[in-house]
Amino acid sequence: MDSYDVVVVGAGTAGMPCAIEAVAAGARVLVVEQEPRPGGTLHVSLGQLSGAGARVQIARGIDDSPEAHIRDILRINRGTGRADILRRTVPMQGETIDWLLDLGFEMDPQCPAILHLHEAYRVARTYWGVEGGLSILKAIAPQFERAMAAPNATLRLSTQARRLLTGPGSAVQGVEIVPVDGGRSERIAAGAVVLASGGYGANSDMFARLTQGRPLFTAAMPGSTGSGIEMAQAVGAAIVGQDLFLPTYAGIVSRPGDNRIVWRQMPSLTPQVRQPWEIHLDGTGRRFVREDDESVDAREHALNDLADLMFWCVFDDAVLEAAPPLLPGWTREELDQAWSGHPSFVTAQGVDGLAAATGMDPARLAASLTDYAAACAGTAPDPTGRRHCPMPIRGPRYRAVKMHGIVLKTPAGIRVNDRMETCRADGSAISGLYALGEAIGGATLSGKGFVSGMSVTPALTLGRWLGRRLGTQLAGRACA
Ligand SMILES: Cc1cc2nc3c(=O)[nH]c(=O)nc-3n(C[C@H](O)[C@H](O)[C@H](O)COP(=O)(O)OP(=O)(O)OC[C@H]3O[C@@H](n4cnc5c(N)ncnc54)[C@H](O)[C@@H]3O)c2cc1C
């Protein structure tokens, strides 16, 4: 049986930096990646990062500290993130941004900034690349390639980790791997196995199982199947975060009948970027949210209260003519096709026609439109408290676009302690098994909320930290 000091499952956001550091520390490292190329979710992620104390932030004279960052995170997620792991990662996150910049990370010159896509921090500490997550990948990839070319490193692409191997006391002692094209499986002995295998945003069954039966509309990579979480569960690891789901507000399915969302086609629903000209109605025709609420967290929680995570964005031809584009990422051709056949895009004559086409209750829909018209005319306050009421939605031709609460990261994952050792339900650590990134649950740090940069940055930061630590501890233990 081949033997390594460290086996990293997944060459994505967390796995690549983990492997780079473990190899640099002198350990014999095997990286197993099921896709034919490394990078994982960095290929599609917006790649927003956050950290206090990066050189560029200091140079701009911005007053910040890891303690202030942690306080801000726990304010945004109402104390639902793991403070012990936040204290492990956040103090190193400024250094992670410096590391990326040293590797040639092409940062947007506006950074650091306060962003409003997620609930805003109080301090400018969010960073992103000119090409989103790809900019991070382009910075790390050459370093990863160099590490994998070292004599103490092996990279197995198009190879899947299938099962953990255990020994006395249920300690993890290796992993079974198999080529994805169906070749023979191999058993690999390991001093430590690191599950950096991502979330389960592409696995509807697992999503329903681990996320209280909520429907899945997803922008996750197809490889986010949760297989690492299942492997850990099979050797006794506890799963946490099942009750901490919050959808992102909001997306449109790209193809009829599909549950996938293409990020480029996200509607412009952030009031700080574009004030709403439409009204948002649940499946019955009721306004369920103040569309211009500056707090995206408040809008996400209102959407989370809808069992089907679905709403209609309703307007008419006059609004379409007057308003800035609701769908700036769609090409003219895509929009023409959508309005002439995509079931999420509805046009209808009159209120009854719109109710019939969307399944809304006609009386409730009519009341929502009348109340909003009164708010536009200034004759009555808007029932949701909305302030931006530029023009009534009167038809006669109405339009509605079906929106869904979407998944960027999955909340539940493998329980870990602050050394990233996987844990059983009684809190005891499973010897030899570690987890990083979304595999520990997107809610472990972000809690029931979205906190800018708090998936990608901890994945990179704790990946580096754990790789260095395991590499140093285990170097030379494996038999050649
Ligand atoms: C559209 C989008 C935008 C986002 N924007 C942001 C953002 O701006 N900021 C932020 O902080 N977060 C963001 N996120 C979330 C964040 O990108 C992810 O949570 C993070 O990148 C996940 O990193 P990871 O290392 O855990 O997993 P990944 O990067 O997905 O890597 C996991 C790797 O493991 C491989 N793998 C899985 N199972 C196996 C197996 N059994 N054997 C071998 N290989 C396996 C996968 O193929 C993959 O390459 C976004 C997510 C999406 C989808």
The ligand as a Gaussian input file, in Angstrom:
#p B3LYP/6-31G(d) Opt

LIG

0 1
 C      -21.279000      31.658000      -7.354000
 C      -20.589000      31.637000      -6.002000
 C      -20.083000      32.821000      -5.473000
 C      -19.454000      32.810000      -4.230000
 N      -18.900000      33.959000      -3.773000
 C      -18.211000      33.962000      -2.602000
 C      -17.515000      35.122000      -2.172000
 O      -17.491000      36.133000      -2.860000
 N      -16.832000      35.057000      -0.996000
 C      -16.824000      33.935000      -0.209000
 O      -16.196000      33.953000       0.852000
 N      -17.458000      32.816000      -0.616000
 C      -18.119000      32.791000      -1.794000
 N      -18.711000      31.644000      -2.226000
 C      -18.498000      30.403000      -1.448000
 C      -17.050000      29.924000      -1.595000
 O      -16.581000      30.170000      -2.907000
 C      -16.934000      28.429000      -1.271000
 O      -17.539000      28.170000      -0.027000
 C      -15.474000      27.993000      -1.205000
 O      -14.796000      28.355000      -2.395000
 C      -15.403000      26.487000      -1.009000
 O      -14.051000      26.100000      -0.891000
 P      -13.692000      24.586000      -0.568000
 O      -12.229000      24.450000      -0.616000
 O      -14.394000      24.137000       0.647000
 O      -14.365000      23.763000      -1.759000
 P      -14.027000      23.803000      -3.316000
 O      -13.269000      25.015000      -3.703000
 O      -15.307000      23.534000      -4.003000
 O      -13.048000      22.573000      -3.499000
 C      -13.458000      21.249000      -3.257000
 C      -12.752000      20.350000      -4.238000
 O      -12.898000      19.003000      -3.813000
 C      -13.156000      18.178000      -4.943000
 N      -13.811000      16.968000      -4.419000
 C      -15.021000      16.863000      -3.832000
 N      -15.233000      15.593000      -3.433000
 C      -14.131000      14.881000      -3.776000
 C      -13.759000      13.509000      -3.616000
 N      -14.546000      12.612000      -3.006000
 N      -12.547000      13.126000      -4.097000
 C      -11.723000      14.011000      -4.727000
 N      -12.044000      15.319000      -4.905000
 C      -13.215000      15.750000      -4.417000
 C      -14.036000      19.062000      -5.810000
 O      -14.035000      18.621000      -7.158000
 C      -13.370000      20.425000      -5.636000
 O      -12.353000      20.648000      -6.586000
 C      -19.344000      31.609000      -3.477000
 C      -19.852000      30.428000      -4.009000
 C      -20.460000      30.429000      -5.261000
 C      -20.974000      29.128000      -5.822000

